[in-house]
């Protein structure tokens, strides 16, 4: 593996008596699409917040490009399950909001904003307001907003969790197309095993709380991947391996 871009070593997070993460360790290479999958409450989102520098661990180390994370990491775009668009701003003004905040209102970045909207199929909707968009379209706006500043890291926390099944499949392939073009380093949080396998280069499998990294699975499937790859024996084997790890740990915890 290449020199890690993101590195977590023996990360421990505790909220009062509740241990959220216990000795979590993983690395992510530059330009890698890295997914974390696990049951609700296992600490997946906590790991994302640690990477963003919005939360501090009790012990262990988190670093990006060899530099320990101390405070907010500002070279990352973030997309959450809910688009969190500003309802009084148009699609265009939502997308360019980070440019306004960072003082990047130049033609280069405005051109990038237009290219991103075209890439996700939203050209022609620049003057629409969020209430005029479907849930999937709102998520596409949020993705453009996360990418518009051309930052090296993209953090995604269940970005398609609120979509219906068909929209979710469409947006998974759309995200893959964007990633293949942009080649950002992506940390992608999901509880959907198939989604993780479809999108990621590697999948980290977490245990129920206290969250530990139980396994890291390299996904050796050719790209670009289409939805029908999920019907192949190789894909099904990955599903079985990850589910076996998840359910073995859950069953032992229940016992």
URMOZI-V974019 format. One record per residue. N is the residue number from 1. RES is the residue in three letters. SS is DSSP state (H for helix, E for strand, L for the rest). D_FIRST is the distance of its C-alpha to the first C-alpha in Angstrom with 1 decimal. Layout:
# URMOZI-V974019
N/RES/SS/D_FIRST  N/RES/SS/D_FIRST
This chain:
# URMOZI-V974019
1/UNK/L/0.0  2/UNK/L/3.8  3/UNK/L/6.7  4/UNK/E/7.8  5/UNK/E/10.8  6/UNK/E/12.4  7/UNK/E/12.6  8/UNK/E/15.2  9/UNK/E/16.5  10/UNK/E/19.5  11/UNK/E/21.0  12/UNK/E/24.6  13/UNK/E/27.0  14/UNK/E/30.6  15/UNK/E/33.5  16/UNK/L/36.6  17/UNK/L/36.7  18/UNK/E/33.9  19/UNK/E/30.4  20/UNK/E/28.1  21/UNK/E/24.7  22/UNK/E/24.3  23/UNK/E/21.4  24/UNK/E/18.9  25/UNK/E/15.3  26/UNK/E/12.1  27/UNK/E/9.4  28/UNK/E/9.0  29/UNK/E/7.1  30/UNK/L/10.0  31/UNK/L/11.9  32/UNK/L/10.4  33/UNK/E/13.3  34/UNK/E/13.0  35/UNK/E/16.2  36/UNK/E/17.9  37/UNK/E/20.8  38/UNK/L/23.6  39/UNK/L/27.4  40/UNK/L/29.5  41/UNK/L/29.6  42/UNK/L/26.4  43/UNK/L/25.1  44/UNK/H/22.8  45/UNK/H/24.8  46/UNK/H/24.9  47/UNK/H/21.1  48/UNK/H/21.5  49/UNK/H/24.4  50/UNK/H/22.6  51/UNK/H/19.9  52/UNK/H/22.8  53/UNK/L/24.6  54/UNK/L/27.5  55/UNK/L/27.5  56/UNK/L/26.9  57/UNK/L/25.6  58/UNK/L/28.0  59/UNK/E/25.6  60/UNK/E/21.9  61/UNK/E/19.8  62/UNK/E/18.3  63/UNK/E/16.8  64/UNK/E/15.8  65/UNK/L/14.5  66/UNK/L/15.4  67/UNK/E/18.9  68/UNK/E/20.3  69/UNK/L/21.8  70/UNK/L/25.6  71/UNK/L/27.5  72/UNK/L/26.9  73/UNK/L/23.9  74/UNK/L/25.6  75/UNK/L/22.9  76/UNK/E/22.2  77/UNK/E/24.2  78/UNK/E/25.2  79/UNK/E/26.6  80/UNK/L/28.4  81/UNK/L/30.2  82/UNK/L/33.3  83/UNK/L/33.5  84/UNK/L/35.5  85/UNK/L/37.2  86/UNK/L/40.2  87/UNK/L/43.1  88/UNK/L/45.4  89/UNK/L/42.9  90/UNK/E/42.5  91/UNK/H/39.2  92/UNK/H/39.0  93/UNK/H/39.8  94/UNK/H/37.2  95/UNK/H/34.4  96/UNK/L/35.5  97/UNK/H/36.1  98/UNK/H/32.8  99/UNK/H/33.9  100/UNK/H/37.3  101/UNK/H/35.8  102/UNK/H/33.6  103/UNK/L/36.2  104/UNK/L/34.4  105/UNK/L/37.3  106/UNK/L/37.0  107/UNK/H/37.3  108/UNK/H/33.7  109/UNK/H/32.6  110/UNK/H/35.6  111/UNK/H/34.6  112/UNK/H/31.1  113/UNK/H/32.8  114/UNK/H/35.0  115/UNK/H/32.1  116/UNK/H/30.2  117/UNK/H/33.4  118/UNK/H/34.0  119/UNK/H/30.5  120/UNK/L/31.1  121/UNK/L/34.6  122/UNK/L/36.6  123/UNK/L/38.3  124/UNK/L/42.0  125/UNK/L/41.4  126/UNK/L/40.9  127/UNK/L/44.3  128/UNK/L/44.1  129/UNK/E/43.9  130/UNK/H/41.5  131/UNK/H/44.5  132/UNK/H/44.9  133/UNK/L/41.4  134/UNK/L/40.0  135/UNK/H/37.4  136/UNK/H/34.7  137/UNK/H/35.9  138/UNK/H/35.7  139/UNK/H/32.1  140/UNK/H/31.5  141/UNK/H/33.3  142/UNK/H/31.1  143/UNK/H/27.9  144/UNK/H/29.5  145/UNK/H/30.4  146/UNK/H/26.9  147/UNK/H/25.6  148/UNK/L/28.6  149/UNK/L/27.7  150/UNK/L/24.5  151/UNK/L/22.4  152/UNK/L/18.5  153/UNK/E/18.1  154/UNK/E/19.9  155/UNK/E/20.8  156/UNK/E/22.6  157/UNK/E/24.6  158/UNK/L/26.2  159/UNK/L/27.2  160/UNK/L/28.9  161/UNK/L/30.3  162/UNK/L/33.9  163/UNK/L/34.1  164/UNK/L/35.9  165/UNK/H/34.1  166/UNK/H/34.8  167/UNK/H/33.9  168/UNK/H/30.6  169/UNK/H/29.6  170/UNK/H/30.6  171/UNK/H/28.7  172/UNK/H/25.4  173/UNK/H/25.6  174/UNK/H/26.8  175/UNK/H/23.8  176/UNK/H/21.4  177/UNK/H/23.5  178/UNK/H/23.3  179/UNK/H/19.5  180/UNK/H/19.2  181/UNK/H/21.6  182/UNK/H/20.4  183/UNK/L/16.6  184/UNK/L/16.8  185/UNK/E/14.2  186/UNK/E/16.0  187/UNK/E/16.5  188/UNK/E/19.0  189/UNK/E/21.3  190/UNK/E/23.4  191/UNK/L/25.4  192/UNK/L/25.4  193/UNK/H/23.2  194/UNK/H/23.9  195/UNK/H/23.2  196/UNK/H/19.7  197/UNK/H/18.9  198/UNK/H/20.6  199/UNK/H/18.7  200/UNK/L/15.2  201/UNK/L/11.8  202/UNK/E/11.4  203/UNK/E/14.5  204/UNK/E/15.2  205/UNK/E/18.6  206/UNK/E/21.0  207/UNK/L/24.1  208/UNK/L/27.5  209/UNK/L/28.6  210/UNK/L/27.7  211/UNK/E/24.3  212/UNK/L/21.5  213/UNK/E/18.1  214/UNK/E/19.1  215/UNK/E/16.3  216/UNK/E/13.0  217/UNK/E/13.3  218/UNK/E/11.1  219/UNK/L/13.8  220/UNK/L/14.1  221/UNK/L/17.2  222/UNK/L/18.1  223/UNK/L/18.9  224/UNK/L/21.2  225/UNK/L/22.1  226/UNK/L/25.7  227/UNK/H/27.4  228/UNK/H/28.6  229/UNK/H/25.1  230/UNK/H/26.0  231/UNK/H/28.6  232/UNK/L/26.4  233/UNK/H/26.0  234/UNK/H/22.1  235/UNK/H/22.3  236/UNK/H/25.0  237/UNK/H/23.0  238/UNK/H/20.3  239/UNK/H/23.2  240/UNK/H/24.7  241/UNK/H/21.7  242/UNK/H/21.2  243/UNK/H/24.9  244/UNK/H/25.5  245/UNK/H/23.2  246/UNK/H/25.0  247/UNK/H/28.4  248/UNK/H/28.1  249/UNK/H/27.4  250/UNK/H/30.1  251/UNK/H/32.6  252/UNK/H/32.1  253/UNK/H/32.5  254/UNK/H/35.7  255/UNK/L/37.1
